[in-house]
Amino acid sequence: IDLIQNNILKKYHLVLPLTGNSSPLAKHGALSAYASSLIGTPVHDPTLPLEILRTIHSFDPCLACAVHLYDEDGKYVHQMDTF
Protein backbone atom coordinates (compact mmCIF):
# COMPACT_ATOMS: atom_id res chain seq x y z
CA ILE A 1 0.00 0.00 0.00
CA ASP A 2 1.33 3.41 -0.90
CA LEU A 3 1.48 5.69 2.11
CA ILE A 4 1.44 8.81 -0.02
CA GLN A 5 -0.86 9.20 -2.99
CA ASN A 6 -1.06 12.41 -5.01
CA ASN A 7 1.08 14.15 -2.38
CA ILE A 8 -1.47 13.27 0.34
CA LEU A 9 -0.63 11.10 3.29
CA LYS A 10 -3.03 8.16 3.19
CA LYS A 11 -1.89 6.03 6.12
CA TYR A 12 0.35 6.49 9.13
CA HIS A 13 1.19 4.87 12.41
CA LEU A 14 2.43 6.90 15.35
CA VAL A 15 5.06 5.35 17.56
CA LEU A 16 5.18 7.38 20.75
CA PRO A 17 7.66 6.99 23.60
CA LEU A 18 4.74 7.25 26.03
CA THR A 19 3.75 3.62 25.50
CA GLY A 20 7.13 2.14 26.28
CA ASN A 21 8.02 4.60 29.03
CA SER A 22 4.79 4.26 30.97
CA SER A 23 4.18 0.54 30.90
CA PRO A 24 5.05 -1.33 34.11
CA LEU A 25 7.53 -3.54 32.26
CA ALA A 26 9.47 -2.91 29.10
CA LYS A 27 10.40 -5.48 26.50
CA HIS A 28 11.58 -8.83 27.85
CA GLY A 29 10.37 -8.06 31.39
CA ALA A 30 12.82 -5.25 32.11
CA LEU A 31 11.55 -2.28 34.10
CA SER A 32 10.19 0.60 32.03
CA ALA A 33 11.72 4.06 32.14
CA TYR A 34 9.08 5.31 34.60
CA ALA A 35 9.43 2.34 36.91
CA SER A 36 13.23 2.54 36.85
CA SER A 37 13.20 6.24 37.65
CA LEU A 38 10.79 5.81 40.58
CA ILE A 39 12.69 3.06 42.38
CA GLY A 40 14.57 4.58 45.28
CA THR A 41 12.86 7.96 44.99
CA PRO A 42 12.63 9.46 48.48
CA VAL A 43 9.09 10.52 49.39
CA HIS A 44 8.79 13.16 52.10
CA ASP A 45 5.06 12.72 52.74
CA PRO A 46 3.49 9.38 51.66
CA THR A 47 0.02 10.95 51.80
CA LEU A 48 1.11 13.58 49.26
CA PRO A 49 3.91 12.01 47.20
CA LEU A 50 4.80 15.03 45.07
CA GLU A 51 8.19 13.56 44.25
CA ILE A 52 6.54 10.81 42.21
CA LEU A 53 4.48 13.31 40.25
CA ARG A 54 7.58 15.44 39.59
CA THR A 55 9.48 12.42 38.33
CA ILE A 56 6.72 11.47 35.89
CA HIS A 57 6.46 15.10 34.77
CA SER A 58 10.17 15.03 33.88
CA PHE A 59 9.32 12.63 31.04
CA ASP A 60 6.28 14.52 29.76
CA PRO A 61 4.88 17.58 31.58
CA CYS A 62 1.45 17.03 30.02
CA LEU A 63 1.21 13.37 30.93
CA ALA A 64 0.82 13.24 34.68
CA CYS A 65 -2.60 14.81 35.11
CA ALA A 66 -3.24 12.11 37.67
CA VAL A 67 -0.88 9.56 39.13
CA HIS A 68 -2.39 6.50 40.79
CA LEU A 69 -0.18 4.71 43.28
CA TYR A 70 -0.41 1.02 44.17
CA ASP A 71 1.78 -1.02 46.49
CA GLU A 72 3.70 -4.10 45.40
CA ASP A 73 0.63 -6.27 46.07
CA GLY A 74 -1.59 -4.16 43.82
CA LYS A 75 -3.40 -2.46 46.70
CA TYR A 76 -4.52 1.11 45.96
CA VAL A 77 -2.47 3.62 47.94
CA HIS A 78 -3.15 7.14 46.68
CA GLN A 79 -4.14 9.32 43.73
CA MET A 80 -2.63 12.71 42.93
CA ASP A 81 -4.36 15.11 40.57
CA THR A 82 -2.61 18.13 39.14
CA PHE A 83 -5.59 19.92 37.68
FENJO-V794383 format. One record per residue. N is the residue number from 1. PHI is phi as a letter, one per 40 degrees, with the letter a starting at -180 (none if undefined). Layout:
BEGIN
n->(N,N)
phi->(PHI,PHI)
END
This chain:
BEGIN
n->(1,2,3,4,5,6,7,8,9,10,11,12,13,14,15,16,17,18,19,20,21,22,23,24,25,26,27,28,29,30,31,32,33,34,35,36,37,38,39,40,41,42,43,44,45,46,47,48,49,50,51,52,53,54,55,56,57,58,59,60,61,62,63,64,65,66,67,68,69,70,71,72,73,74,75,76,77,78,79,80,81,82,83)
phi->(none,c,c,b,b,f,g,b,c,b,a,a,b,c,b,b,c,d,c,c,c,c,c,c,b,c,d,g,g,c,c,c,c,c,d,c,c,c,c,g,c,c,b,c,b,d,c,a,c,c,c,c,c,c,c,c,c,c,c,a,c,c,c,c,c,a,b,b,b,b,c,c,c,g,c,c,b,a,b,b,b,b,b)
END
